[in-house]
């Protein structure tokens, strides 16, 4: 993703109406779609596949910057990432 694309994406996000849902993730008011999944799709240039998980690297649910998001193939891999981080601390 180029710097220009990142700037456009950030300005779009600021202009779009969102709210924080019960689970602590930011969602779009009009569709209810999770913002971090939308940002991840823009980052990788395609829709997420069924079962793909978007991981927040810094574990901050509200930090939806493209550099903080990682697309993982499934929940099993996502759990392994979290287990690994617990042992590293």
C-alpha positions as CSV (number, residue, x, y, z in Angstrom):
1,X,0.0,0.0,0.0
2,X,1.5,3.3,-1.0
3,X,1.6,6.4,1.2
4,X,-1.0,8.1,-1.0
5,X,-3.4,5.1,-0.5
6,X,-2.8,5.2,3.2
7,X,-3.6,8.9,3.4
8,X,-6.8,8.4,1.4
9,X,-7.8,5.4,3.6
10,X,-7.2,7.4,6.8
11,X,-9.3,10.4,5.5
12,X,-12.1,8.0,4.5
13,X,-12.1,6.4,7.9
14,X,-12.3,9.8,9.7
15,X,-15.3,10.8,7.5
16,X,-17.2,7.6,7.9
17,X,-19.7,7.3,10.8
18,X,-18.7,4.5,13.2
19,X,-19.4,3.4,16.7
20,X,-17.8,1.0,19.3
21,X,-19.9,-2.1,19.6
22,X,-20.5,-4.3,22.7
23,X,-17.4,-6.4,21.9
24,X,-15.1,-3.3,21.9
25,X,-14.5,-3.2,18.2
26,X,-15.3,-0.2,16.0
27,X,-18.2,-0.8,13.5
28,X,-19.8,1.1,10.7
29,X,-23.1,2.6,11.7
30,X,-24.8,2.0,8.3
31,X,-23.8,-1.7,7.8
32,X,-22.6,-2.9,11.2
33,X,-19.4,-4.2,9.4
34,X,-16.3,-4.4,11.6
35,X,-13.9,-1.5,10.7
36,X,-10.7,-3.6,11.1
37,X,-12.0,-6.2,8.6
38,X,-12.7,-3.5,6.1
39,X,-9.3,-1.9,6.6
40,X,-7.6,-5.3,6.2
41,X,-9.5,-5.9,3.0
42,X,-8.2,-2.6,1.6
43,X,-4.7,-3.4,2.8
44,X,-4.6,-6.8,1.0
45,X,-6.6,-5.7,-2.0
46,X,-9.3,-8.4,-1.8
47,X,-12.3,-9.4,0.3
48,X,-11.4,-11.6,3.3
49,X,-12.1,-15.3,2.7
50,X,-14.5,-17.2,4.9
51,X,-12.7,-18.1,8.1
52,X,-9.9,-15.6,7.8
53,X,-9.2,-13.7,11.0
54,X,-7.9,-10.1,11.4
55,X,-5.4,-9.9,14.3
56,X,-4.6,-6.6,16.0
57,X,-0.8,-6.9,16.5
58,X,-0.7,-4.6,19.5
59,X,-3.9,-6.1,20.9
60,X,-5.7,-2.7,20.9
61,X,-9.1,-3.3,19.4
62,X,-9.4,0.4,18.4
63,X,-6.1,0.6,16.6
64,X,-7.2,-0.1,13.1
65,X,-4.2,1.2,11.2
66,X,-3.1,-1.1,8.4
67,X,0.3,-1.6,9.9
68,X,-1.3,-3.0,13.1
69,X,-3.6,-5.5,11.3
70,X,-2.5,-9.0,10.2
71,X,-4.8,-11.4,8.3
72,X,-4.5,-15.0,9.6
73,X,-5.9,-18.0,7.8
74,X,-8.1,-19.3,10.6
75,X,-8.9,-19.1,14.4
76,X,-6.4,-21.9,15.2
77,X,-3.5,-19.9,13.9
78,X,-4.8,-16.8,15.7
79,X,-4.8,-18.7,19.0
80,X,-1.2,-19.9,18.4
81,X,-0.2,-16.3,17.9
82,X,-1.7,-15.3,21.2
83,X,-0.2,-18.3,23.0
84,X,3.2,-17.4,21.6
85,X,2.9,-13.8,22.8
86,X,2.1,-15.0,26.4
87,X,5.3,-17.0,26.5
88,X,7.4,-14.2,25.2
89,X,6.3,-11.7,27.9
